[in-house]
């Protein structure tokens, strides 16, 4: 199979790497110029992806922002895995996504969109409560800007809004103030073949804070634990309610809904209408079929179900300074071109993220400081964790750090989910 992979940031290098190991041909394009060194030595690169549209059996778009292009190519008869203009908007325009959830009869938390910090501060002062600040549009890519308030009157959120106003001003763009509720944060996702979601569904738990025990700044992601479920109350109350609309927009890709659940209901927080990272790296370790043909058959509409491993999968990022912050000077001084050393020859469960390969040696590149994602699988969460951390002990990266508790929340979260009737 000939695959053209169009990437925004280079996040899907591991997808290209997987397809190559399965024997497929791959050409990869990275839109962001700073990150174009990612994948050098791993995969054949191009700076003009349009030249290979007719060459490819399958075209993959790995991020939001390509939806209208994907729609156009599908109209031309091309087989495309990725977003659509509609699903791009679900993720990037939080207010639109919120309205679509309500339209489809899905419970939502009260939220309000603002473009002025002063208006948001006045709103909280008039309606004191615990809130979350959620940037919209491009700013939401800076995960450390998402702020989860702890004060029941919203005083900490007001303080943070004043700080953002001083540092960002009008460049911050629009943002949501969303009421905070207590519960278990969980995500429900699935592959959509143009008509329906494939079974089983993927149920996953993100670990977003930099330090163990959910301490420190929000990073977007430090690791994830997951399992798969063919019959899911969570999916019935979220994803499945969107099937008819997704089919009407000819969506063929992956959709994830992040939510807070408690004894009162399921409350979606946001959409991810593309590959999730590191979600897709971990999913690949669970899927027992040729992953290239899974993507092809989802995109052409012939795939109806997935074959996956029983049990659990976990994955954790190994990162280097200045992650999670954007500081090009520090990255060049401490991390650029650092060597990834493997104590033995095994690469099982080790997924390249922002690396290149020279003379068969993996080197750190890119700009984020995310080097590799290490995964583990097992019939129990403890088995999967042990498998993952044993693999991590095989890797040496100067100045690297990672969380040593990915998956630990399952013991408490599973009890709550069971008592509420969600598993």
N, C-alpha and C positions, 0 to 999 in steps of 0.2 A: 504494500500500500504506500502511495506517495502522499505525504502529509505536509501541508504548509501551516506553520504555527505563527500566528501574528500576536505578538506580546506587547503590552504597554510598558512594563517595567523589567521584563525578564524573569518574572516569578515562575513561569512554567518551564524553566530549564529541565526540571526533573521529569516532567511529562515527556518532553522531547527525548530525554535520556532513556526513559522506559520504552518508548516506541522504537528507538534504535536497537535496544537490546532484544526486542521482539522480532527484529529483522525488517522493520519498515524503513522506508526512506523518509528523511525529515529535512526540511529547510525552515530556519527560524529567523524571524524579523523582530527586532526590539525597537520600539518607537522612541523611547527615552535615550537620548544620545549619551548621557553620562553612564548609562548602564549597558551600553552595547558590547562591552568587553565580556560580560557574563556569557558563559557557555563556550567561549573560545577554546578550541581543542576537544570539546565534547560533541558539538553538532555543527553542521554546515550552516553558515549564516548568510543573510542577504540584507541589503539596505533598501531594496525595492521589491517588496512582497508582491506588488501587483503583476509583476512579470511572470509569476508562477501560478497564477490563478487557474489557468487552463491545464497546467502540468499536474495539479494536485487532484487526488481522489477525494481528499478530505481537507477542509480548511477549518482551523481552530482559532477562535478569538478568545483570549484568556482573561479579558477584563472588560469592565463597563466602558462605554464611550465609542464602541464599534458597532452598536446595535443597528443603526440605520444602514451601515455598509453591509452588515450580515443579512438584513432584510432584503436589500437590493440583490445580493448575490443569490439568495434563495429563489427570488423571482426569476433569475436567469437560469435556474436549474442546477446551481452548484450545491454540493452537499456541505453544509456548514454547521459546526458545533460552536455554540456561543450564545450571546445575548440577542435581544431584539430592541427596537426603539422603545417599545413598551416596558420591557423588563429593565432596561437601562434607567428609565425614569423612576421605576419603583425604588431603585437603590439610591440614585443621586438626588432625587427630589423627595425629601422625607415627608413633606406635607402631602404630596400626591400619593405616596405610598400609604400614608395614614388614611386618606380618603378612600383608597381602593380597598383597604381592609374593612372599613365600615360598610362600603358598598356591597361586599361579599358576605356580610353577616358575621364578621370576625370581631371579637372583643378587642378594644384598644384602651390604652391608658390615656387620660386627659393630657393634651399637649397643646402648645401654642407656638406659632412661628414668629420670629422677630428679625428685623434688620437693624434695629437701633438698641444699643445696650441700655440706654436710659429708660426706654419703654419696657424692657424686660425687668429691670430693677423695680420700676413702679408697679408692675404686675405682681411680682412676688411680695412686695410690701403690702399690697391690697389683699393678696391671697396667700398668707403664710403657710408653708408646707415644705416637705422634703422634695427636692427636685433634682433633675439631671440636665446638664447642658450638653446638647448634641449638635455639633456643627453640621451644616448641610453642604452640598456641592463638593467642590474640590477640597475645601478645607477639612472635610471629614477624613481625608487620607492621613492627616496628622493626628494619629490616635491619642497622643498625649493631651490633646485639647479637650477630649471628652472628659467631663467632670461629674462624678456621682456625689451629690451632697449627702451629708450625714445629719445636719441640723434640722429638727422638725419644723423650724420656722423659716428655713431657707437662708439664714444669715451667711453661711459659708458660700452658698451659690452667688449671693449678691457680692461678696468680697471677690470671688473669682471673676465675675463679670466686670467689675471695676478694673481688675488687673488686666483682663483681655482688652478692655477699651484703651488703656494706656499703651499696651505693647502692640496691638494689632490695628486699632482704629477701624476705619471703614474697610480695610482689606480682609477682615474676618468674614464678611459676607453674612448670609442669612444663617439662623440657627434656631433650634427648637428648645423650649423649656418643657420638659416632660415630668409629670408627677411620678415620684418614686414609690414603688411598692416592694414589700419583702417577699421573698420566695426563692425558688431555685432557677438560676439562669440556665437555659437549655436551648439547643437549636435543633430544628427538624428540617431535613433536606432530602432532595431526591433528584434523579435524572428524569427529564421530561422529553418524550420522543415526538412531540408535535401534536399528540392527542391525549396522552395520559402519563402519569408518573409511573416509573418502573418500581416494582417491589423487589427487595425490601427497601424501606426508608432508612436513612442514616440519622441516628440520634447522637448528638455530640455535645460536649461540655468544654467550653473554651476557658483557658486560664490566661487572663489578660494582663495581670499586674507583673511588674518586673521581678519581684522577690517572692519567695515562698510564703504561704499563708495569706496570699492576696494583699501583700504590702507593696508600697512604692507606687511609681507612676504607671499609668495605663500605657501599654506598649502596642495595643492592637492584638498581640498574641505572643505567648511564650510557649504554649503547648496545648494539646487537645486530647481528650479521651473520648471514645465512641463505641457504639455497638449498632447492630442492624435489627430492624423489626418489620416483619411483613404485615402484621396487624397492629396498628398504632392509633390510639385515641388522639394522641398529639397531632398526627398527620390528618386524621379525619376532621379535626376542628380548625385546621390551618391550610395546609397545602392543597388538600383535595377540594376545598371550596373554590380554589382558583383555577381548577383544571379547564373548565369551559372557556374562560377568558384567555388563558395562555394558549389554548388551541386556536382560538380565533386570531391570535397574533402570530401563529406559526412558530412559536418558540421551540427551540430544540437545543437544550443545554442543561445546566444545573441550577437549581434554585434552593436557597436556604433561608429560613425564617428564624431569627434569633428571638427568644421570648423569655418572659418571666412567668413562671407558673406557681400557683399556690392553691389552697383549698377552695378559693372562690372562682378560679378559672385560669385560662391561658391568655396571656397578654403579649402579643407580638411587639417587638421593639424596632426591628429593622430587617430589610431584605438584603441578601447577597445574591445577585442574579448572574452568577458566573462561577468559576472555580473559587472555592475558598482556600486560603493559604494560612496554615499548613494542612487544612482539611483534605485536599485532594492527594497530597503525598501519603497521608495515612490511609485514606480510602483505597489507594492502589494496592497497599499491602494486604487489604482484606479481600479484594476482588480476585477470584481465582481464575478468571478468564483472561485472554489476550486483551490488554487494555486499549490498544489501538482499534481493534474491531468493536469493542464496546462503544467507543466514541463514534466510530463510523456508523454503527447500526442504530445508535440513539439519533444521530443526525439524519439518517435516511428514513427513520420511522419504523424500522423493522424490529427493533429491540423491545421486548416486553418485560423482561425480568433480568435480575443479576444473580450470579452465583458468588456467594461470599462465605468467608470463614465464620464458624461459630465463635462465640465468645466476645472478647474485647480487643481493641487496638488503642495504643497510646502513641503520642509523638511529642518530642520536645526540641526546641531550637537550641543550637549552640551559637552564641553570638559573641561579638567582640566590640570594643569601644569604637565609636561613642554611642552605640545602640542604647536606648531608643531615640537618641537625639540626633539632629542633623548638624554635624560639625565637620565639614570637609577637611579642615586643617588637622584636627585630631585623628580623623580616619587615616589620612596619609601618614601621619607620624607613628601611629601605634598599630595599624592593622593592615593597610594596603600591602598586598603581595605576601602576607604571612603564609607560612607553609602549613598545610593540613597533613599531619603525620598519622599514619595508620600502623599500629603495632603488629598487625598480621594482615594477611591478604584478603580477608573477608570484607565485602562491601554490602552485605545483606542488611537491609533496614537503614542504610545510610543514603540520604537523599541530598544531592547538591542543590544549593539555593543561589548564593551569589559567589560563585567560584569560576575559575578558568583552569585549563589544564595545559601545562607546558612540560614536554618530555615525560608524560604520564604522571606528573606531580600536580596535585590540586593546590591552587593558590587563591587567597582571598581577593575578591575584586568587588565591583559595584560601588554602592555608597551608603548602604543601610547598616552594615555590620552583621547581617544575618548570614551565617556561613553554611551550615548544614542543618537538616532536620533528621533526627534519629527516631526510629519507630520500634515498637515491640508489639507482639501479639500473644494472646493466651486465652485459655478457657475462662480464667478469672482475671479480674483487674490486677491482682497482685502478680499473677504469672506474666501478664503483659508488661507491667512495670519492671519486673526483674529482667525480662528479655531486653527491654529498651536500655536500661541503665548498664547492663553488661556490655551491650554494644557501644555505649558511650565511653566506657572505660578503655576501649580500643583506639580512641582518638585523642590526639594531642594537638591543640591549637593555642599558640601563645596568647595570653591575656583573655582567654575565652571564659564565658560563664553561662550558666543555665539554671533552670529551676529543678530542684530534686524532689518535688512533691506532685508532679503531674499525675492526676488520677486519684489522689488521696481524697478528694471531695466525694467520690462515689459512695463511700460507706454511709455518710450522712444523707447525701442527696437521694440515694436509692430508697432509703427508709421513708423519706417524705413523699417521693413520687408514688411509692407503693400505697401509702396510706391515703393519698388523694385520688388513687385509681387511675394513674397515667401509665403505669407499667404492670 
